[in-house]
Amino acid sequence: MQPSEAPVRTSLVAGGAGFLGSHLIDHLLGEGRAVICVDSFLTGSAENIARFEDCKDFTFVRQDILTPLQIERDVDEVYNLACAASPPRYQADPHHTLMTSIVGSSNLLEWAAARGARFLQASTSEVYGDPEVHPQAEDYAGSVNCTGPRACYDEGKRAAEAMCFDFLRLGRADVRVARIFNTYGPRMRADDGRIVSNFIVQALSGEELTVFGDGSQTRSFCYVSDLIEGLVRLMRVDPNPGMPVNLGNPLEFTVGELAARISRKIPSSGSVRRLPLPQDDPRRRRPNIERAASLLGWSPKVGLDEGLSQTIAWFAQCMKTTRSGAAE
């Protein structure tokens, strides 16, 4: 008698049709896992997951996580990436954004707990607000305006973190929390509203690059493949860290420096146009990743120039395809 094959392990990715989610699914399927993708297409895209349609180990469920899942399958991992992440997107419907982080996370936590599945919450560097401590380490409580226009996202993510650690302390679920800093790469939406995609699309279109404020505010940019590796390592590490873990690139650049780098790579780009700085826009943002390095053996590998080149090439191809389709 032939020995039976070991069952395929299954991961559920909420927000799997989004930028990060689709890259995570690529990684998980590449490991030989089965993947259940849950997405409402509010900010995710069918195009991001079209490549998986013929994969026997891929299942798509179109659903908003504000509605409890009715999926009757055993899984051993649940990744919660389901929330709009760019200010224009999450501010478009702030109530839905807040409820996605609170009610949606609660629904997924209950579902994961019922199956004994590990749970990873995609939190954000936005929990640090406009930080008064630099760089930001996980023990910094942050400086957040809890009534400002970004609060629907900031406070929702902070509440989701609190809920996750309550589940962990009560022994209800094996929960891990990643605080994600600015991430970029292929499959970002052209209208995403985040700085890297904004600059690249404007430059490829020959438009002026829109810089808010004087351009001296700083960000740290992590390429998507590095971020996905960090998420998977955090999900798999033993024992449970029991505390949030920053994932991001610790190299810090001003917005002006980013605009200049993209302009050098895309000669068609226009000059810089300056607009007022949005309310509560952080002045500085840079992760301390000592915890990730110590617990996960993780650090970013892809430099900004290499990552920008790959991202620009992807956007250029997308825009070329769109123009060709419009001309037919």
C-alpha positions, 0 to 999 in steps of 0.5 A: 500500500502506498503511503498517503500524501501529507495534507496540503497546508492552507493559508487564508489571506484577507485583502489578498487581491490588494498590493501586498496581499497578491504578493503574499499569495504568490509567496505562499503558493510558491511554497506549495500551500493552498490559499483562500483569498478573501477580498471585497475589491474595495481597493483590491483588484481582480487583475492582481489575482487573475494569474491564480485562476487556474491554480488548483490550490487557490480559492477566491471568496468575494466578501467584506470582512465586516460580514463574518466568514462562512468558510467551512475549511480548516486553515493553519494560518490567517493573514489579515491585510484587509484595509485601505492603506493610503490616506486618500483611500481610507479617508474616502469612507472613514467609518468603513475604514475604522470598522474594517480594523475593529469589526473586521479584525474581530470577525477574522480573529474569532474565525481563526480561533475556532480553527486553532489557526495562527493569526497575523495582523498587518498593523502600520507605522501610522500607530506612531502618528507624527513621532516625537521619538526617532527612529521609531521602536516598538516600545514607543507609544506614539503621538497620534491625533485621535480626532484628526482626518487620519484617525480612522486608520491610525486608531482603527489599527491601534484598536486592532492591535489591542484586540489581538493581544487580548486574544493572545493573553487569554489564550484564544489565538496565537496572534502576531502583529507586524507594524508595516512601514512604507512599502512599494513595488509592482501592483500598486494602484496608479491612483493609490495616492501614496508617494512612490506610485504618485511620483512614478505615474506623474513622471511617466505621464510627463507631469509635474511631481506633486510634493507636499510641504517643502519636501524635507519630511522623511520616509523609509521605503521597503520593497515589497519582496522584502516585506513579504519575507518579513511577514512570513517569518513573523507568522512562522517564528517560534515561540510567539514574540508576544509583542509587535514587530516593525517591518520596514527599511531603516534607510531614511530619505526626504520626499525631495530626495525621492522625487529627484531619484525618480526624475533621474530615472524618468527623463520625461518627468516635469518639474516639482509642484508644491502644495500645502502639507496635509494635516497630521502628515508625519514629519519623520518616519523610520523604523528601528528594526532591531527586534525583527533582526533579533527575532526573525533574522530579517532585514531588507535586501533590495536597495531603493534604486533597484526597487524603483527601477523594477517598480517603474518598469512595471508601471511603464508596461501597465501604462503602455498596455492601457494606451494600446488598449485605448487606441484599438 
